[in-house]
Amino acid sequence: MTLRSRTLEITVISSENMRISEDAYVVVRAESLNCCTTRTAKDDGTNFLSWNDKFLLEIPVHARSITFEVQCSKFKGFRPLGVARIAASDFLGGAAGPENQLQQLSYGLRDWEGKRNGVIHFSVRVAPPPPPSTPVEKCLKPAVEQAVTRMGCGDRIKVGDKTKAVVVGVPFWWNRNLV
């Protein structure tokens, strides 16, 4: 089985020292069509925006960078306020430490003219894999074994809080010498 993607747990914490006059949100992408968006944060005149939004972002294994874009809604479109493109190697393996360790990072933002426009603060780690699900046959095996030893054809069995119909039968040619 080949690994096609990884899931990152990202928390967009805040930004500071941005030249803004509108409410803003953050879009996070990883070289794919998948993206995550924070809620809109209100600008209170201090040039400090706080989101504290956590989400899981699936990134392809070939992704070399993650992009954080601070944007604002303006009229019918959006206006980018600042962008930070971060190399995935900064937080995945190598000198970054264990991948599942939570890392808090801060990166400078640049507007579309290349001028500095604030700093974004976020935390990231590789999300732990989901717990292995128990196969259905493993869940039902004890109940079915009990049913086979105690029940006749067409009887019912109770599995959890549900009643299931069980038909126990053996083909008539089972274990016969057909020579």
PyRosetta script that sets phi, psi and omega in degrees:
from pyrosetta import init, pose_from_sequence

init()
pose = pose_from_sequence("MTLRSRTLEITVISSENMRISEDAYVVVRAESLNCCTTRTAKDDGTNFLSWNDKFLLEIPVHARSITFEVQCSKFKGFRPLGVARIAASDFLGGAAGPENQLQQLSYGLRDWEGKRNGVIHFSVRVAPPPPPSTPVEKCLKPAVEQAVTRMGCGDRIKVGDKTKAVVVGVPFWWNRNLV")
pose.set_psi(1, 126.1)
pose.set_omega(1, -179.9)
pose.set_phi(2, -97.1)
pose.set_psi(2, 147.8)
pose.set_omega(2, 179.6)
pose.set_phi(3, -83.9)
pose.set_psi(3, 118.4)
pose.set_omega(3, -178.9)
pose.set_phi(4, -97.9)
pose.set_psi(4, -26.4)
pose.set_omega(4, -179.1)
pose.set_phi(5, -155.8)
pose.set_psi(5, 166.4)
pose.set_omega(5, 174.2)
pose.set_phi(6, -127.6)
pose.set_psi(6, 157.0)
pose.set_omega(6, 177.7)
pose.set_phi(7, -111.5)
pose.set_psi(7, 126.0)
pose.set_omega(7, 177.2)
pose.set_phi(8, -103.3)
pose.set_psi(8, 139.2)
pose.set_omega(8, 171.6)
pose.set_phi(9, -97.6)
pose.set_psi(9, 111.9)
pose.set_omega(9, -175.6)
pose.set_phi(10, -117.4)
pose.set_psi(10, 133.1)
pose.set_omega(10, 172.5)
pose.set_phi(11, -118.1)
pose.set_psi(11, 114.4)
pose.set_omega(11, 175.3)
pose.set_phi(12, -84.1)
pose.set_psi(12, 113.8)
pose.set_omega(12, -172.5)
pose.set_phi(13, -89.2)
pose.set_psi(13, -61.3)
pose.set_omega(13, -175.4)
pose.set_phi(14, -165.5)
pose.set_psi(14, 175.3)
pose.set_omega(14, 169.8)
pose.set_phi(15, -138.1)
pose.set_psi(15, 157.6)
pose.set_omega(15, 179.6)
pose.set_phi(16, -145.1)
pose.set_psi(16, 161.3)
pose.set_omega(16, 177.4)
pose.set_phi(17, 57.6)
pose.set_psi(17, 35.2)
pose.set_omega(17, 177.4)
pose.set_phi(18, -95.3)
pose.set_psi(18, 141.6)
pose.set_omega(18, 172.9)
pose.set_phi(19, -83.4)
pose.set_psi(19, 98.1)
pose.set_omega(19, -177.8)
pose.set_phi(20, -137.3)
pose.set_psi(20, 156.0)
pose.set_omega(20, 174.7)
pose.set_phi(21, -133.8)
pose.set_psi(21, 0.1)
pose.set_omega(21, -179.3)
pose.set_phi(22, -123.8)
pose.set_psi(22, 170.7)
pose.set_omega(22, 172.3)
pose.set_phi(23, -72.5)
pose.set_psi(23, 150.0)
pose.set_omega(23, -173.8)
pose.set_phi(24, -136.4)
pose.set_psi(24, 161.5)
pose.set_omega(24, 175.3)
pose.set_phi(25, -139.6)
pose.set_psi(25, 168.2)
pose.set_omega(25, -177.5)
pose.set_phi(26, -119.1)
pose.set_psi(26, 135.8)
pose.set_omega(26, 173.8)
pose.set_phi(27, -112.6)
pose.set_psi(27, 128.3)
pose.set_omega(27, -179.4)
pose.set_phi(28, -115.3)
pose.set_psi(28, 128.5)
pose.set_omega(28, -179.1)
pose.set_phi(29, -131.2)
pose.set_psi(29, 157.5)
pose.set_omega(29, 177.5)
pose.set_phi(30, -135.9)
pose.set_psi(30, 69.0)
pose.set_omega(30, 177.0)
pose.set_phi(31, 49.1)
pose.set_psi(31, 39.0)
pose.set_omega(31, 177.1)
pose.set_phi(32, -152.9)
pose.set_psi(32, 177.8)
pose.set_omega(32, 177.9)
pose.set_phi(33, -76.3)
pose.set_psi(33, -18.3)
pose.set_omega(33, 178.5)
pose.set_phi(34, -68.8)
pose.set_psi(34, 134.5)
pose.set_omega(34, 174.9)
pose.set_phi(35, -149.4)
pose.set_psi(35, 160.7)
pose.set_omega(35, 176.7)
pose.set_phi(36, -125.1)
pose.set_psi(36, 145.2)
pose.set_omega(36, -177.5)
pose.set_phi(37, -127.6)
pose.set_psi(37, 135.5)
pose.set_omega(37, 176.8)
pose.set_phi(38, -81.0)
pose.set_psi(38, 171.5)
pose.set_omega(38, 172.2)
pose.set_phi(39, -74.7)
pose.set_psi(39, 168.0)
pose.set_omega(39, 180.0)
pose.set_phi(40, -79.1)
pose.set_psi(40, 134.7)
pose.set_omega(40, 176.7)
pose.set_phi(41, -105.7)
pose.set_psi(41, 141.5)
pose.set_omega(41, -178.9)
pose.set_phi(42, -85.3)
pose.set_psi(42, 135.6)
pose.set_omega(42, 174.5)
pose.set_phi(43, -86.4)
pose.set_psi(43, 120.2)
pose.set_omega(43, -178.6)
pose.set_phi(44, -101.1)
pose.set_psi(44, 15.3)
pose.set_omega(44, 178.4)
pose.set_phi(45, 90.5)
pose.set_psi(45, 0.1)
pose.set_omega(45, -178.6)
pose.set_phi(46, -99.6)
pose.set_psi(46, -1.1)
pose.set_omega(46, -175.7)
pose.set_phi(47, 60.7)
pose.set_psi(47, 27.8)
pose.set_omega(47, 176.6)
pose.set_phi(48, -124.8)
pose.set_psi(48, 120.7)
pose.set_omega(48, 178.0)
pose.set_phi(49, -114.7)
pose.set_psi(49, 139.3)
pose.set_omega(49, -179.4)
pose.set_phi(50, -125.3)
pose.set_psi(50, 129.2)
pose.set_omega(50, 178.9)
pose.set_phi(51, -114.8)
pose.set_psi(51, -53.4)
pose.set_omega(51, -174.4)
pose.set_phi(52, 52.2)
pose.set_psi(52, 43.2)
pose.set_omega(52, 177.8)
pose.set_phi(53, -99.3)
pose.set_psi(53, 130.0)
pose.set_omega(53, -179.9)
pose.set_phi(54, -111.9)
pose.set_psi(54, 137.4)
pose.set_omega(54, 175.9)
pose.set_phi(55, -153.3)
pose.set_psi(55, 165.9)
pose.set_omega(55, 177.8)
pose.set_phi(56, -104.2)
pose.set_psi(56, 128.0)
pose.set_omega(56, -179.6)
pose.set_phi(57, -119.9)
pose.set_psi(57, 121.9)
pose.set_omega(57, 177.5)
pose.set_phi(58, -84.9)
pose.set_psi(58, 126.1)
pose.set_omega(58, -179.6)
pose.set_phi(59, -120.7)
pose.set_psi(59, 140.5)
pose.set_omega(59, 176.3)
pose.set_phi(60, -68.9)
pose.set_psi(60, 153.1)
pose.set_omega(60, -177.6)
pose.set_phi(61, -66.4)
pose.set_psi(61, -23.1)
pose.set_omega(61, 179.5)
pose.set_phi(62, -81.1)
pose.set_psi(62, -6.5)
pose.set_omega(62, -178.0)
pose.set_phi(63, -64.4)
pose.set_psi(63, 130.7)
pose.set_omega(63, 179.7)
pose.set_phi(64, -104.3)
pose.set_psi(64, -12.3)
pose.set_omega(64, -178.4)
pose.set_phi(65, -151.0)
pose.set_psi(65, 160.9)
pose.set_omega(65, 173.9)
pose.set_phi(66, -119.3)
pose.set_psi(66, 136.7)
pose.set_omega(66, -179.3)
pose.set_phi(67, -113.1)
pose.set_psi(67, 129.2)
pose.set_omega(67, 174.0)
pose.set_phi(68, -109.1)
pose.set_psi(68, 120.2)
pose.set_omega(68, 178.3)
pose.set_phi(69, -118.0)
pose.set_psi(69, 120.9)
pose.set_omega(69, 173.1)
pose.set_phi(70, -90.3)
pose.set_psi(70, 122.7)
pose.set_omega(70, -175.6)
pose.set_phi(71, -129.8)
pose.set_psi(71, 163.2)
pose.set_omega(71, 171.7)
pose.set_phi(72, -133.1)
pose.set_psi(72, 149.8)
pose.set_omega(72, 176.7)
pose.set_phi(73, -81.8)
pose.set_psi(73, 128.9)
pose.set_omega(73, 179.9)
pose.set_phi(74, -138.2)
pose.set_psi(74, 119.6)
pose.set_omega(74, -178.6)
pose.set_phi(75, 56.4)
pose.set_psi(75, -120.4)
pose.set_omega(75, -177.4)
pose.set_phi(76, -99.4)
pose.set_psi(76, -1.7)
pose.set_omega(76, -178.4)
pose.set_phi(77, -124.6)
pose.set_psi(77, -151.4)
pose.set_omega(77, 176.5)
pose.set_phi(78, -134.1)
pose.set_psi(78, 158.6)
pose.set_omega(78, 178.9)
pose.set_phi(79, -126.6)
pose.set_psi(79, 120.8)
pose.set_omega(79, 177.8)
pose.set_phi(80, -73.6)
pose.set_psi(80, 132.4)
pose.set_omega(80, 179.2)
pose.set_phi(81, -100.3)
pose.set_psi(81, -34.9)
pose.set_omega(81, -179.3)
pose.set_phi(82, -165.7)
pose.set_psi(82, 147.1)
pose.set_omega(82, -177.6)
pose.set_phi(83, -132.7)
pose.set_psi(83, 138.9)
pose.set_omega(83, 172.2)
pose.set_phi(84, -130.8)
pose.set_psi(84, 122.0)
pose.set_omega(84, 175.6)
pose.set_phi(85, -105.8)
pose.set_psi(85, 119.6)
pose.set_omega(85, -172.7)
pose.set_phi(86, -114.2)
pose.set_psi(86, 129.0)
pose.set_omega(86, 177.8)
pose.set_phi(87, -63.3)
pose.set_psi(87, 132.5)
pose.set_omega(87, 179.7)
pose.set_phi(88, -60.9)
pose.set_psi(88, -27.9)
pose.set_omega(88, 179.8)
pose.set_phi(89, -66.6)
pose.set_psi(89, -15.6)
pose.set_omega(89, 177.6)
pose.set_phi(90, -68.4)
pose.set_psi(90, -22.2)
pose.set_omega(90, 179.8)
pose.set_phi(91, -135.5)
pose.set_psi(91, 2.2)
pose.set_omega(91, 177.2)
pose.set_phi(92, -112.8)
pose.set_psi(92, 107.6)
pose.set_omega(92, 174.0)
pose.set_phi(93, 63.1)
pose.set_psi(93, -169.7)
pose.set_omega(93, 178.0)
pose.set_phi(94, 60.7)
pose.set_psi(94, -134.6)
pose.set_omega(94, -177.1)
pose.set_phi(95, -71.8)
pose.set_psi(95, -12.4)
pose.set_omega(95, -178.8)
pose.set_phi(96, -71.8)
pose.set_psi(96, -14.0)
pose.set_omega(96, -178.9)
pose.set_phi(97, 96.5)
pose.set_psi(97, -172.3)
pose.set_omega(97, -179.6)
pose.set_phi(98, -59.3)
pose.set_psi(98, 138.8)
pose.set_omega(98, -176.2)
pose.set_phi(99, -64.5)
pose.set_psi(99, -31.7)
pose.set_omega(99, -177.1)
pose.set_phi(100, -86.7)
pose.set_psi(100, 4.1)
pose.set_omega(100, 177.3)
pose.set_phi(101, -83.9)
pose.set_psi(101, 132.2)
pose.set_omega(101, 179.8)
pose.set_phi(102, -69.8)
pose.set_psi(102, 129.1)
pose.set_omega(102, 179.9)
pose.set_phi(103, -122.8)
pose.set_psi(103, 131.8)
pose.set_omega(103, 175.3)
pose.set_phi(104, -101.4)
pose.set_psi(104, 125.3)
pose.set_omega(104, -174.2)
pose.set_phi(105, -128.4)
pose.set_psi(105, 154.6)
pose.set_omega(105, 176.2)
pose.set_phi(106, -133.9)
pose.set_psi(106, 131.6)
pose.set_omega(106, -179.5)
pose.set_phi(107, -133.6)
pose.set_psi(107, 147.4)
pose.set_omega(107, 177.1)
pose.set_phi(108, -73.5)
pose.set_psi(108, 144.0)
pose.set_omega(108, 177.1)
pose.set_phi(109, -102.2)
pose.set_psi(109, 148.0)
pose.set_omega(109, 175.7)
pose.set_phi(110, -125.3)
pose.set_psi(110, 140.3)
pose.set_omega(110, 175.2)
pose.set_phi(111, -80.5)
pose.set_psi(111, -179.5)
pose.set_omega(111, -175.4)
pose.set_phi(112, -70.4)
pose.set_psi(112, -11.8)
pose.set_omega(112, 174.9)
pose.set_phi(113, -91.0)
pose.set_psi(113, -2.6)
pose.set_omega(113, 179.3)
pose.set_phi(114, 89.7)
pose.set_psi(114, 3.3)
pose.set_omega(114, -179.8)
pose.set_phi(115, -82.9)
pose.set_psi(115, 146.9)
pose.set_omega(115, 177.2)
pose.set_phi(116, -63.4)
pose.set_psi(116, 137.4)
pose.set_omega(116, 178.5)
pose.set_phi(117, -146.5)
pose.set_psi(117, 67.1)
pose.set_omega(117, 172.7)
pose.set_phi(118, 92.0)
pose.set_psi(118, -173.4)
pose.set_omega(118, -177.1)
pose.set_phi(119, -134.4)
pose.set_psi(119, 140.9)
pose.set_omega(119, 175.2)
pose.set_phi(120, -111.7)
pose.set_psi(120, 139.0)
pose.set_omega(120, -179.8)
pose.set_phi(121, -114.2)
pose.set_psi(121, 132.2)
pose.set_omega(121, 179.3)
pose.set_phi(122, -153.0)
pose.set_psi(122, 164.7)
pose.set_omega(122, 172.7)
pose.set_phi(123, -123.4)
pose.set_psi(123, 151.7)
pose.set_omega(123, -176.4)
pose.set_phi(124, -149.8)
pose.set_psi(124, 149.1)
pose.set_omega(124, 170.6)
pose.set_phi(125, -162.3)
pose.set_psi(125, 159.8)
pose.set_omega(125, 174.5)
pose.set_phi(126, -75.2)
pose.set_psi(126, 125.9)
pose.set_omega(126, -178.3)
pose.set_phi(127, -66.3)
pose.set_psi(127, 140.3)
pose.set_omega(127, 177.8)
pose.set_phi(128, -65.3)
pose.set_psi(128, 147.8)
pose.set_omega(128, 179.2)
pose.set_phi(129, -63.7)
pose.set_psi(129, 150.1)
pose.set_omega(129, 178.7)
pose.set_phi(130, -64.4)
pose.set_psi(130, 152.0)
pose.set_omega(130, -179.6)
pose.set_phi(131, -61.4)
pose.set_psi(131, 142.0)
pose.set_omega(131, -178.7)
pose.set_phi(132, -62.1)
pose.set_psi(132, 132.8)
pose.set_omega(132, 179.5)
pose.set_phi(133, -78.3)
pose.set_psi(133, 148.3)
pose.set_omega(133, -179.4)
pose.set_phi(134, -81.2)
pose.set_psi(134, 125.8)
pose.set_omega(134, 179.9)
pose.set_phi(135, -59.4)
pose.set_psi(135, 149.0)
pose.set_omega(135, -177.7)
pose.set_phi(136, -60.2)
pose.set_psi(136, -44.3)
pose.set_omega(136, -177.6)
pose.set_phi(137, -63.9)
pose.set_psi(137, -29.6)
pose.set_omega(137, 177.8)
pose.set_phi(138, -69.2)
pose.set_psi(138, -37.4)
pose.set_omega(138, 178.8)
pose.set_phi(139, -68.9)
pose.set_psi(139, -41.1)
pose.set_omega(139, -172.7)
pose.set_phi(140, -89.2)
pose.set_psi(140, -17.0)
pose.set_omega(140, -174.1)
pose.set_phi(141, -53.9)
pose.set_psi(141, -50.0)
pose.set_omega(141, 179.8)
pose.set_phi(142, -61.3)
pose.set_psi(142, -40.2)
pose.set_omega(142, -179.2)
pose.set_phi(143, -66.9)
pose.set_psi(143, -40.3)
pose.set_omega(143, 179.9)
pose.set_phi(144, -68.3)
pose.set_psi(144, -40.7)
pose.set_omega(144, 177.6)
pose.set_phi(145, -60.2)
pose.set_psi(145, -41.7)
pose.set_omega(145, 178.0)
pose.set_phi(146, -64.2)
pose.set_psi(146, -39.7)
pose.set_omega(146, -178.6)
pose.set_phi(147, -64.5)
pose.set_psi(147, -41.0)
pose.set_omega(147, -178.0)
pose.set_phi(148, -67.0)
pose.set_psi(148, -38.8)
pose.set_omega(148, -177.1)
pose.set_phi(149, -79.2)
pose.set_psi(149, -25.7)
pose.set_omega(149, -173.8)
pose.set_phi(150, -112.3)
pose.set_psi(150, -11.7)
pose.set_omega(150, -169.2)
pose.set_phi(151, -116.1)
pose.set_psi(151, 159.5)
pose.set_omega(151, 176.1)
pose.set_phi(152, -104.5)
pose.set_psi(152, -175.2)
pose.set_omega(152, -177.3)
pose.set_phi(153, -65.9)
pose.set_psi(153, 129.6)
pose.set_omega(153, 175.5)
pose.set_phi(154, 83.0)
pose.set_psi(154, 2.1)
pose.set_omega(154, 178.2)
pose.set_phi(155, -72.0)
pose.set_psi(155, 169.9)
pose.set_omega(155, -179.5)
pose.set_phi(156, -108.9)
pose.set_psi(156, 151.6)
pose.set_omega(156, 178.7)
pose.set_phi(157, -127.4)
pose.set_psi(157, 143.8)
pose.set_omega(157, 177.5)
pose.set_phi(158, -102.1)
pose.set_psi(158, 119.2)
pose.set_omega(158, 177.7)
pose.set_phi(159, -117.2)
pose.set_psi(159, 113.1)
pose.set_omega(159, -175.5)
pose.set_phi(160, 65.3)
pose.set_psi(160, -125.5)
pose.set_omega(160, 179.0)
pose.set_phi(161, -106.1)
pose.set_psi(161, 12.3)
pose.set_omega(161, -178.9)
pose.set_phi(162, -115.1)
pose.set_psi(162, 144.3)
pose.set_omega(162, 176.8)
pose.set_phi(163, -100.2)
pose.set_psi(163, 129.8)
pose.set_omega(163, -178.3)
pose.set_phi(164, -118.1)
pose.set_psi(164, 143.6)
pose.set_omega(164, 174.3)
pose.set_phi(165, -82.2)
pose.set_psi(165, 135.8)
pose.set_omega(165, -179.7)
pose.set_phi(166, -127.7)
pose.set_psi(166, 131.3)
pose.set_omega(166, 174.9)
pose.set_phi(167, -113.3)
pose.set_psi(167, 118.5)
pose.set_omega(167, 180.0)
pose.set_phi(168, -109.0)
pose.set_psi(168, 122.0)
pose.set_omega(168, 179.9)
pose.set_phi(169, -155.3)
pose.set_psi(169, 156.7)
pose.set_omega(169, 178.2)
pose.set_phi(170, -127.5)
pose.set_psi(170, 129.0)
pose.set_omega(170, 178.8)
pose.set_phi(171, -55.9)
pose.set_psi(171, 145.8)
pose.set_omega(171, -174.0)
pose.set_phi(172, -67.9)
pose.set_psi(172, -21.4)
pose.set_omega(172, 178.3)
pose.set_phi(173, -87.6)
pose.set_psi(173, 3.4)
pose.set_omega(173, -179.1)
pose.set_phi(174, -60.4)
pose.set_psi(174, 128.7)
pose.set_omega(174, 174.2)
pose.set_phi(175, 60.9)
pose.set_psi(175, 32.2)
pose.set_omega(175, 175.8)
pose.set_phi(176, -108.0)
pose.set_psi(176, 145.9)
pose.set_omega(176, 175.4)
pose.set_phi(177, -81.1)
pose.set_psi(177, 112.0)
pose.set_omega(177, 178.7)
pose.set_phi(178, -107.8)
pose.set_psi(178, 74.3)
pose.set_omega(178, -177.3)
pose.set_phi(179, -105.1)
pose.dump_pdb("model.pdb")
